[in-house]
Amino acid sequence: MKIVLVVCMIFPVIVYSWQFERSKMPSKEELKKILTPIQYEVTQEEGTERAFQNEYWDNKEEGIYVDIVSGEPLFSSKDKYDSGTGWPSFSKPLVKENIVEKKERRFFSVRTEVKSKFANSHLGHVFPDGPPPTGLRYCMNSAALKFIPKLKLKELGYEEFLKDFNK
């Protein structure tokens, strides 16, 4: 309960931090205090949460998804779809510049890791089996994301993305 309260109290500060210098990012020690154990494991240690047992895999509300560490805008609900995998999946990033893709060779296979640019948080992976028009499936961990509902975009400093929902 204590961790949840700390996260709820400090998240508004973190949300805006994506606009500041990298030196303003919390240290690993601070992140361990701010994030839940699964959020820390996923974002800082390249972990993976369980399929179908995570916060956003079936979220259908309108809004955007931001990096839980930095608040960088990453994905939109307009590009979210049910991939059947049990993780939130998107056909494309909301702000391509906030995403870094890195080829990863493990266990005799190659896949593409997705990280946030500013916070360097591990988010998930991208696969070439998504829907048209991109053909991509950005398979993300809910633990790496914070959902900002459409009605809170302006209040939390993401007003520029409201236009995407008023089309």
C-alpha positions as CSV (number, residue, x, y, z in Angstrom):
1,M,0.0,0.0,0.0
2,K,2.8,2.4,0.9
3,I,4.5,1.9,-2.5
4,V,1.2,2.6,-4.3
5,L,0.8,5.8,-2.4
6,V,4.3,6.9,-3.2
7,V,3.8,6.1,-6.9
8,C,0.5,8.0,-7.0
9,M,2.0,11.0,-5.3
10,I,5.2,11.2,-7.3
11,F,3.8,10.2,-10.7
12,P,2.7,13.7,-11.7
13,V,6.3,14.9,-11.1
14,I,7.7,12.1,-13.2
15,V,5.1,12.6,-16.0
16,Y,6.6,16.0,-16.7
17,S,10.2,15.0,-16.4
18,W,10.4,13.7,-19.9
19,Q,10.6,17.3,-21.0
20,F,13.8,17.9,-18.9
21,E,17.4,16.9,-19.1
22,R,18.5,13.3,-18.7
23,S,20.4,14.3,-15.5
24,K,17.0,14.9,-13.8
25,M,16.0,11.3,-14.2
26,P,15.7,9.3,-10.9
27,S,18.7,7.1,-10.0
28,K,18.3,3.3,-9.9
29,E,18.0,3.5,-6.1
30,E,15.3,6.1,-6.3
31,L,13.5,4.1,-9.0
32,K,13.5,1.0,-6.7
33,K,11.6,3.1,-4.1
34,I,9.2,4.7,-6.7
35,L,8.3,1.7,-8.9
36,T,6.7,-1.5,-7.9
37,P,8.9,-4.6,-8.1
38,I,7.5,-5.7,-11.4
39,Q,7.8,-2.2,-12.9
40,Y,11.4,-2.1,-11.9
41,E,12.1,-5.6,-13.2
42,V,10.5,-4.9,-16.5
43,T,11.9,-1.4,-17.2
44,Q,15.4,-1.7,-15.6
45,E,16.2,-5.4,-15.9
46,E,14.5,-6.2,-19.2
47,G,11.9,-8.4,-17.6
48,T,8.5,-9.5,-18.9
49,E,5.2,-9.6,-17.0
50,R,2.7,-12.4,-17.3
51,A,0.4,-12.5,-20.3
52,F,-3.3,-11.8,-19.5
53,Q,-2.4,-10.8,-16.0
54,N,-1.3,-7.3,-16.5
55,E,-3.0,-3.9,-16.2
56,Y,-3.6,-2.8,-19.8
57,W,-3.8,-5.9,-22.0
58,D,-7.6,-5.4,-22.3
59,N,-7.9,-1.7,-21.7
60,K,-10.3,-0.2,-24.3
61,E,-10.4,3.4,-22.9
62,E,-9.3,6.3,-25.1
63,G,-6.0,7.9,-24.2
64,I,-2.3,7.6,-24.5
65,Y,0.4,5.4,-22.9
66,V,3.5,6.9,-21.6
67,D,6.8,5.6,-20.1
68,I,6.2,4.8,-16.4
69,V,9.6,6.2,-15.6
70,S,9.9,9.4,-17.7
71,G,6.4,10.2,-18.9
72,E,7.5,10.1,-22.6
73,P,4.5,9.7,-24.8
74,L,4.8,6.3,-26.5
75,F,1.5,4.9,-27.8
76,S,-2.1,5.8,-28.5
77,S,-5.2,3.8,-27.8
78,K,-6.2,4.6,-31.4
79,D,-3.3,2.2,-32.5
80,K,-4.0,-0.4,-29.9
81,Y,-5.5,-3.8,-30.9
82,D,-6.2,-7.2,-29.5
83,S,-3.3,-9.4,-30.7
84,G,-4.5,-12.3,-28.7
85,T,-1.1,-12.4,-26.9
86,G,-2.2,-11.1,-23.5
87,W,-0.1,-8.0,-23.6
88,P,-1.0,-4.5,-24.9
89,S,-0.2,-4.4,-28.6
90,F,0.0,-1.4,-30.9
91,S,0.5,-1.1,-34.7
92,K,2.7,1.9,-34.4
93,P,4.3,4.4,-31.9
94,L,2.5,7.7,-31.1
95,V,5.9,9.5,-31.2
96,K,8.4,7.5,-33.2
97,E,11.3,9.7,-31.9
98,N,10.6,8.5,-28.4
99,I,11.2,4.8,-29.3
100,V,14.5,3.1,-29.8
101,E,14.6,-0.3,-31.5
102,K,17.5,-2.6,-30.9
103,K,18.2,-6.1,-32.5
104,E,18.6,-8.7,-29.8
105,R,20.2,-12.1,-30.3
106,R,19.3,-14.6,-27.7
107,F,18.7,-18.4,-27.6
108,F,19.4,-18.9,-31.3
109,S,16.8,-16.2,-32.4
110,V,16.8,-12.6,-33.3
111,R,14.1,-10.2,-32.2
112,T,13.8,-6.4,-31.8
113,E,13.7,-4.9,-28.3
114,V,11.8,-1.6,-27.8
115,K,13.1,0.9,-25.3
116,S,12.0,4.5,-24.5
117,K,14.6,7.0,-25.8
118,F,14.9,9.4,-22.8
119,A,14.5,7.0,-19.9
120,N,16.0,4.0,-21.7
121,S,13.2,1.9,-20.2
122,H,12.7,-1.6,-21.6
123,L,9.1,-1.6,-22.9
124,G,8.8,-4.9,-24.9
125,H,9.4,-6.1,-28.4
126,V,8.3,-5.3,-31.9
127,F,7.3,-8.2,-34.3
128,P,6.5,-8.1,-38.1
129,D,3.2,-9.9,-37.7
130,G,0.9,-7.0,-37.0
131,P,-2.1,-5.6,-38.8
132,P,-2.1,-3.3,-41.9
133,P,-1.0,-0.7,-42.7
134,T,2.3,-1.1,-40.8
135,G,2.4,-4.9,-40.4
136,L,4.0,-4.4,-37.0
137,R,3.0,-5.5,-33.5
138,Y,4.6,-3.5,-30.7
139,C,4.0,-6.0,-27.9
140,M,4.5,-4.0,-24.7
141,N,4.6,-4.7,-21.0
142,S,1.9,-2.9,-19.0
143,A,4.4,-2.5,-16.2
144,A,6.5,-0.2,-18.4
145,L,3.5,2.0,-19.2
146,K,1.2,4.5,-17.5
147,F,-2.2,5.1,-19.2
148,I,-3.3,8.7,-19.5
149,P,-7.1,8.9,-20.2
150,K,-8.3,11.2,-22.9
151,L,-10.0,13.4,-20.3
152,K,-6.8,13.9,-18.4
153,L,-4.5,14.7,-21.3
154,K,-4.7,18.5,-21.0
155,E,-4.5,18.4,-17.2
156,L,-1.3,16.3,-17.2
157,G,0.5,18.2,-20.0
158,Y,-0.3,16.1,-23.0
159,E,-2.8,18.5,-24.7
160,E,-1.1,18.2,-28.1
161,F,-2.5,14.7,-28.4
162,L,-6.2,15.7,-27.8
163,K,-6.5,16.5,-31.5
164,D,-6.0,12.8,-32.4
165,F,-9.2,11.9,-30.5
166,N,-11.3,14.7,-32.0
167,K,-11.1,13.5,-35.6
